[in-house]
Amino acid sequence: MKLIVAGATGFVGTEVIRQALSHPGVTSILALARRTTPVPANAGPGADASKLQSVVCDDFENYSDSVKQQLSGADACVWLIAVTPSQLRSMPWEEARKICYDYTVKGLETIGKLSPASGKPLRFVYTSGANSERDPSKKPFILGDYCVMRGETENFVLKYAKDSNGAVDATVAKPGLIDAPGKWGIAMRVLSTIGRSIIGLPKVELTEIAATLIDQAVNGIEKDTLLNEDLVRIGQKVSGESE
Ligand SMILES: NC(=O)c1ccc[n+]([C@@H]2O[C@H](COP(=O)([O-])OP(=O)(O)OC[C@H]3O[C@@H](n4cnc5c(N)ncnc54)[C@H](OP(=O)(O)O)[C@@H]3O)[C@@H](O)[C@H]2O)c1
């Protein structure tokens, strides 16, 4: 199957690409980003780098014909383009909303119309966050506007799929903190563990969430919302099976 990974250059995207290169169910990876996606350094012995095709897009609000042509015929898309909370202070709010909400809307509207070659529904696997809030009246105390805006994006994705007459099948993954070996030094790791326990934020390993996103894209969507515990469960199951 042909898999689009949107946000292929990021933290999660790099691991999705790394695993997809060795995944027998993925024959072709279209790495969509604003810059060239390199082959991950630690791709592993079973990786087939020839599966990777970098698709550089310079306008995510207006896809060029060339980009659309390169993305056509894909069976599934893992969407990872967003601004994470730590990056919010480095840009105006309108810019963050454009990247998180507008780019997702345009991306799904564009890719959703480029039918898979199989004639089956496009599987759209959207990655959001555990604290994103779909009900604006329940705006969280911490990062309220951001959480509601991400929830609004989740609502859009699920409604688009529901109204698509079977053209799109979608799921929203809601990870807590995504952890990986070497992500932090000891001091930051202790601080993050304390912070997470205070606000009740769960954790998933990078390898687990990447395995889950690929599994849902390749084997089909289990349900329309995947909570952190689902991401851990599915990720551990499919990683165990592939060992
Ligand atoms: N990391 C976590 O602990 C965590 C936890 C919960 C949820 N999530 C969610 O998981 C998803 C992926 O997160 P991540 O950690 O992989 O984020 P990331 O490392 O910041 O990657 C984000 C991706 O979006 C792209 N992007 C950002 N701004 C863009 C712009 N203006 N135009 C085009 N592309 C742009 C980045 O491209 P460049 O590489 O060119 O910047 C990158 O490919 C996000 O939805 C995030 O909210 C992450």
The ligand as an ORCA input file, in Angstrom:
! r2SCAN-3c Opt
* xyz 0 1
  N       5.895     15.250     20.681
  C       4.991     14.967     21.632
  O       5.347     14.633     22.804
  C       3.532     14.981     21.299
  C       2.601     14.703     22.317
  C       1.244     14.676     22.021
  C       0.820     14.944     20.734
  N       1.735     15.211     19.751
  C       1.221     15.476     18.405
  O       1.828     14.627     17.463
  C       1.911     15.300     16.196
  C       3.351     15.256     15.710
  O       4.158     15.876     16.697
  P       5.758     15.933     16.586
  O       6.275     15.857     17.992
  O       6.255     14.998     15.560
  O       5.938     17.444     16.077
  P       7.203     18.083     15.335
  O       8.444     17.323     15.606
  O       7.186     19.532     15.686
  O       6.850     17.892     13.777
  C       5.819     18.625     13.189
  C       5.835     18.475     11.683
  O       5.017     19.548     11.177
  C       5.790     20.318     10.272
  N       5.463     21.732     10.320
  C       5.502     22.560     11.391
  N       5.222     23.824     11.005
  C       5.004     23.777      9.668
  C       4.701     24.761      8.699
  N       4.552     26.056      9.007
  N       4.551     24.358      7.420
  C       4.709     23.063      7.079
  N       5.027     22.080      7.946
  C       5.163     22.441      9.239
  C       7.238     20.118     10.706
  O       8.092     20.474      9.628
  P       9.621     20.956      9.902
  O      10.366     19.706     10.317
  O      10.055     21.497      8.607
  O       9.560     21.968     11.007
  C       7.219     18.636     11.045
  O       7.304     17.870      9.866
  C       1.383     16.715     16.441
  O       0.018     16.778     16.121
  C       1.555     16.879     17.943
  O       0.661     17.829     18.490
  C       3.068     15.257     19.992
*
